[in-house]
Amino acid sequence: MLKVDLNTAFLKINFAVIFGLVTLLFCFDFLDKIEIFYGIDFPKFNRFIKAAAVFYAIGFIVFHLSYVMGKLKYLICTTIALSLIFALKYNYWDLYFPEFFRYMFILILYPVLHFSFHYSKHQEFLRLFYLVLKTFMIANLIAIFAGMIFNIEVFHTYQYGRAGYNGFLLSQGLTPYVYMSATVIFWAKKDNWMLVVVLLSSILSGVKGAYLGEFMLILILLYFSQNLSKAYKMRLGAICLAGFLVALTVIFMTPTFRQVIQEDGIVSALFSYRIDNLIEAIETSPDGSFNFLIGGVGLETVRLEMQLVDMMLLFGIIGIIIYGYFMVSVFMDVLKNNQSKAFFIASLSLSLLSGNLFYIPLAILLFFLTIFCLNQELIQNGEKA
């Protein structure tokens, strides 16, 4: 009886911690955006809240060690293996620790999420997550319109003239994953009006990754849907493809992209110089600064915003295999319905081209929260797998 009471208490605390963390990360990210756009010096609150979340998670793991050892062996193996790779770079700990911590953040927090949803017998978390996303997306669209009408700089996506508005969101790297999380939740709840809000926000963001992410996600959701006829799926798919191509065409017609295409070619425009930066990093890397097995051992740059490349630079081929093992284990352990599988596939596919999913703590936190919410057994008015 005592064990049940303790689990119930931990569920309530965990939900409060998770919601508090997501809310504060959104708020503090916006403070960081204000600092970037206006040069106002704010304390780095984000660092403190992430550190507090990590300490809470460590305490939780210690208290629930038997649960972690019994149900999350794949997480333990992943965490130990990546830590060993980092330990082999002892001469460069200071250089790589911020990057290493970003990847470890969700691994440390994962048991809190897994435990909460494993023992939760109701869909209260899904309902709250849906309300949070709905409130944020409406407020964010209002901010986007305000930015467009009154030219409020902080609501722009980019700081230096490139077209696009993402409202309260900090960066173009985070934007696609927030919108994709909202899209799949609203799809599951059959909230068509909010789907329109998200799609409009995505278009106005000016972020190619948001266009591609939304396009892939909706196509996969259509493919998996059991409630739509084949003809209707094809019509919607054609509309999505047309919208995606029109959005890309419009963005490539802006002065910034026309100049990039004229000077450096279409590949540089499509990948926002990621391929160019990769070639430059390879050509300018000193001899002995990279180990194929464990990654950089002296590289100044280990992030080019392409997920596999970034993981190769930081952890080497061993790290890619280890993280691949973790994601396959998550797929087998956690994903229970078609919507979560669609979101999983689309998000990982986007990260291969634009990176940032595993690198930005809020992005990967939303990724797992969305998957766990979609796998609640009772999704009212939503599709079942």
C-alpha positions in Angstrom: 0.0 0.0 0.0 2.8 2.3 0.9 4.5 1.7 -2.5 1.3 2.7 -4.4 1.0 5.9 -2.4 4.6 6.8 -3.1 4.1 6.2 -6.8 1.0 8.3 -6.8 2.9 11.1 -5.0 5.8 10.9 -7.5 3.4 11.0 -10.4 2.0 14.3 -9.2 5.4 15.7 -8.5 6.7 14.5 -11.9 3.9 16.0 -13.8 4.4 19.3 -12.0 8.2 19.2 -12.7 7.7 18.3 -16.4 5.1 21.0 -17.0 7.1 23.5 -15.0 10.2 22.7 -17.0 8.5 23.0 -20.4 6.8 26.3 -19.4 10.0 27.8 -17.9 12.1 26.8 -20.9 9.7 28.5 -23.3 9.7 31.7 -21.1 13.5 31.8 -20.6 14.1 31.0 -24.3 12.1 34.2 -25.1 14.3 36.1 -22.7 17.3 34.8 -24.5 15.7 35.9 -27.8 15.2 39.4 -26.4 18.8 39.5 -25.3 20.0 38.5 -28.8 17.8 40.9 -30.7 18.1 44.0 -28.4 21.4 43.4 -26.6 19.8 43.3 -23.2 21.9 41.3 -20.7 19.8 38.8 -18.8 21.0 36.1 -16.4 21.1 32.7 -18.1 18.0 31.3 -16.3 17.8 28.4 -18.7 21.0 27.0 -17.4 19.8 27.0 -13.8 16.4 25.4 -14.7 18.1 22.7 -16.7 20.6 22.0 -13.9 17.7 21.9 -11.4 15.8 19.4 -13.6 18.9 17.2 -13.9 19.4 17.1 -10.1 15.8 16.2 -9.7 16.1 13.5 -12.2 19.2 12.1 -10.6 17.4 12.0 -7.2 14.4 10.3 -8.9 16.7 7.7 -10.5 18.3 6.9 -7.1 15.0 6.5 -5.4 13.6 4.3 -8.3 16.8 2.5 -9.2 15.0 -0.9 -9.4 12.5 0.5 -11.9 15.3 1.9 -14.0 17.4 -1.2 -13.8 14.4 -3.4 -14.7 12.7 -1.5 -17.5 15.3 0.9 -18.9 18.4 -1.3 -19.4 18.8 0.2 -22.9 19.0 3.7 -21.4 21.6 2.6 -18.9 23.7 1.1 -21.7 23.4 4.2 -23.8 24.3 6.6 -21.0 27.4 4.5 -19.9 28.7 4.1 -23.4 28.4 7.8 -24.4 30.0 8.7 -21.1 32.9 6.4 -21.8 33.4 8.0 -25.2 33.5 11.4 -23.6 35.9 10.2 -20.9 38.3 9.1 -23.6 38.6 12.8 -24.6 39.9 13.8 -21.2 42.3 16.4 -22.8 39.3 18.2 -24.3 36.6 18.0 -21.6 36.3 21.8 -21.4 35.9 22.0 -25.2 33.2 19.4 -25.5 31.3 19.4 -22.2 28.5 21.8 -23.3 27.8 19.7 -26.4 28.0 16.4 -24.3 25.6 17.8 -21.7 23.0 18.7 -24.3 22.9 15.1 -25.5 22.9 13.7 -22.0 20.1 16.0 -20.8 17.2 14.0 -22.1 18.9 10.7 -21.2 19.0 11.8 -17.6 15.4 13.1 -17.7 14.0 10.1 -19.6 13.3 7.9 -16.6 11.1 10.6 -15.1 9.0 10.7 -18.3 8.9 6.9 -18.7 7.9 6.3 -15.1 5.2 9.0 -15.2 3.5 7.5 -18.3 4.1 3.9 -17.3 2.1 4.4 -14.1 -0.4 7.0 -15.3 -3.9 5.4 -15.8 -5.6 8.4 -17.1 -5.2 11.0 -19.9 -4.9 14.0 -17.7 -1.4 14.7 -19.0 -2.5 14.5 -22.6 -5.3 17.0 -21.8 -3.0 19.4 -20.1 -0.3 19.1 -22.8 -3.0 19.8 -25.5 -4.2 22.9 -23.6 -0.6 24.2 -23.2 0.1 23.7 -26.9 -3.2 25.3 -27.9 -2.7 28.3 -25.6 0.9 28.7 -26.8 0.1 28.4 -30.5 -2.7 30.9 -30.4 -0.6 33.4 -28.4 2.3 32.8 -30.7 0.3 33.4 -33.8 -0.9 36.7 -32.3 2.7 37.6 -31.7 3.6 36.7 -35.3 0.8 39.0 -36.6 1.9 41.8 -34.2 5.5 41.4 -35.5 4.3 41.6 -39.1 2.0 44.6 -38.6 4.2 46.7 -36.2 7.6 45.3 -37.3 8.5 44.1 -33.8 12.0 42.9 -34.3 12.0 40.2 -31.5 9.1 38.3 -33.2 11.2 37.8 -36.3 12.7 34.4 -36.9 16.0 35.8 -38.1 18.0 38.7 -36.8 19.6 40.0 -40.0 16.9 40.7 -42.6 15.8 37.3 -43.8 12.1 37.0 -44.0 10.1 35.0 -41.4 8.3 35.3 -38.1 8.3 32.7 -35.3 6.9 34.8 -32.5 8.1 33.7 -29.0 10.2 30.9 -30.3 13.9 31.4 -29.8 15.5 29.9 -32.9 14.8 28.5 -36.4 16.3 25.2 -35.1 13.6 24.8 -32.5 10.7 26.1 -34.6 10.0 23.0 -36.7 9.9 20.6 -33.8 7.5 22.8 -31.8 5.1 23.0 -34.7 5.4 19.3 -35.5 4.6 18.4 -31.9 1.6 20.7 -32.0 0.5 19.3 -35.4 0.4 15.7 -34.3 -1.4 16.4 -31.0 -4.1 18.5 -32.7 -4.4 15.8 -35.4 -4.9 13.2 -32.7 -7.5 15.4 -31.0 -9.2 16.1 -34.4 -8.9 19.9 -33.8 -8.9 21.1 -37.3 -8.9 24.8 -36.4 -5.7 24.5 -34.5 -4.2 22.5 -37.3 -4.8 25.6 -39.5 -3.2 27.8 -36.8 -0.1 25.6 -36.8 0.2 25.4 -40.6 -0.2 29.1 -41.0 2.4 29.7 -38.3 4.8 27.3 -40.1 4.3 29.1 -43.4 5.0 32.5 -41.8 8.1 31.3 -40.0 10.2 31.3 -43.2 12.0 28.2 -42.0 12.6 25.6 -44.7 12.8 22.9 -42.0 9.3 23.8 -40.7 8.0 23.4 -44.3 9.7 20.1 -44.8 8.8 18.8 -41.3 5.1 19.6 -41.7 5.0 18.2 -45.2 6.6 14.9 -44.1 4.5 14.6 -41.0 1.2 15.2 -42.6 2.0 12.8 -45.5 2.9 10.0 -43.0 -0.1 10.7 -40.9 -2.3 10.4 -44.0 -0.6 7.1 -45.0 -1.2 5.6 -41.5 -4.7 6.9 -41.2 -7.4 4.2 -41.1 -10.4 6.6 -41.2 -9.7 8.2 -44.6 -10.3 6.8 -48.1 -7.4 6.3 -50.5 -8.8 8.9 -52.9 -9.2 11.5 -50.1 -5.6 10.8 -48.9 -4.3 11.3 -52.4 -6.1 14.6 -52.7 -4.9 15.9 -49.4 -1.4 14.7 -50.2 -1.5 16.6 -53.5 -2.6 19.7 -51.7 0.2 19.3 -49.2 2.8 18.9 -51.9 1.5 21.9 -53.8 1.6 24.0 -50.6 5.1 22.8 -49.8 6.4 23.7 -53.3 4.7 27.1 -53.3 6.1 27.9 -49.9 9.6 26.9 -51.0 9.3 28.9 -54.2 8.2 32.0 -52.4 11.1 31.7 -49.9 13.6 31.2 -52.8 12.3 34.4 -54.4 13.2 36.6 -51.5 16.3 38.8 -52.0 18.4 36.9 -49.5 17.9 33.5 -51.2 18.2 35.0 -54.7 21.6 36.3 -53.8 22.7 33.0 -52.3 21.6 31.1 -55.4 23.3 33.5 -57.7 26.6 33.5 -55.8 26.8 30.0 -54.4 24.2 27.8 -56.1 20.9 26.1 -55.3 22.6 23.4 -53.1 23.9 26.1 -50.7 20.4 27.7 -50.7 18.6 24.4 -50.0 20.9 23.3 -47.2 21.7 26.9 -45.8 25.4 26.4 -46.4 25.5 23.2 -44.3 27.2 21.2 -47.1 29.6 24.1 -47.6 30.4 24.2 -43.9 31.0 20.5 -43.8 33.4 20.6 -46.7 35.2 23.5 -45.1 35.4 21.8 -41.7 36.9 18.7 -43.4 39.5 20.7 -45.4 40.6 22.9 -42.5 40.7 20.3 -39.7 44.2 19.8 -38.4 45.7 16.3 -38.7 44.9 14.1 -35.7 41.9 16.3 -34.6 39.3 13.6 -35.4 39.1 10.0 -34.5 36.7 7.9 -36.7 35.6 5.7 -33.7 35.1 8.3 -31.0 34.8 11.6 -32.9 36.5 14.9 -32.4 39.7 15.1 -30.2 40.5 18.7 -30.9 38.0 20.0 -33.5 36.8 23.5 -32.8 33.5 22.8 -34.6 31.4 19.7 -33.8 27.9 21.0 -34.9 26.9 21.7 -38.5 23.2 21.2 -37.9 22.9 17.8 -39.7 22.2 15.2 -37.0 24.3 12.2 -38.2 27.2 14.5 -39.1 27.0 16.3 -35.7 27.0 13.0 -33.8 29.8 11.7 -35.9 31.9 14.8 -35.1 31.2 14.5 -31.4 30.9 10.8 -30.7 32.2 9.1 -33.8 30.8 6.0 -35.5 30.5 4.2 -32.1 28.4 7.0 -30.8 26.1 6.8 -33.8 25.6 3.1 -33.3 24.9 3.6 -29.6 22.4 6.3 -30.1 20.8 4.3 -33.0 20.5 1.4 -30.5 18.8 3.8 -28.1 16.3 5.1 -30.6 15.4 1.6 -31.9 14.9 0.5 -28.2 12.6 3.5 -27.7 10.7 2.6 -30.8 10.2 -1.0 -29.6 9.4 0.0 -26.0 7.4 3.1 -26.2 5.7 3.6 -29.6 2.3 2.0 -29.5 0.2 3.7 -32.2 0.4 5.0 -35.7 0.4 8.7 -34.8 3.4 8.4 -32.5 5.2 6.3 -35.2 4.5 9.0 -37.8 5.8 11.7 -35.5 8.9 9.6 -34.7 9.7 9.0 -38.3 9.1 12.5 -39.5 11.1 14.1 -36.7 14.1 11.9 -37.1 14.0 12.3 -40.9 14.0 16.1 -40.5 16.9 16.0 -38.0 19.1 14.2 -40.6 18.9 17.3 -42.8 18.5 20.2 -40.3 19.9 18.8 -37.0 19.0 20.3 -33.6 16.5 17.6 -32.4 18.9 16.0 -30.0 21.0 19.1 -29.5 18.3 21.6 -28.3 17.0 20.4 -24.9 13.5 21.8 -25.4 13.2 20.2 -28.8 14.0 16.7 -27.6 11.9 17.1 -24.5 8.9 18.0 -26.6 9.7 15.1 -28.9 9.5 12.5 -26.1 6.6 14.3 -24.3 4.6 14.2 -27.5 5.3 10.5 -28.1 4.3 9.5 -24.5 1.1 11.6 -24.8 0.2 10.0 -28.1 0.6 6.6 -26.5 -1.9 7.2 -23.7 -4.4 4.4 -24.1 -7.4 6.8 -24.1 -7.1 9.6 -26.6 -10.6 11.0 -26.7 -11.9 11.7 -30.2 -8.6 10.6 -31.7 -7.6 7.7 -34.0 -6.5 4.4 -32.6 -3.6 2.5 -34.0 
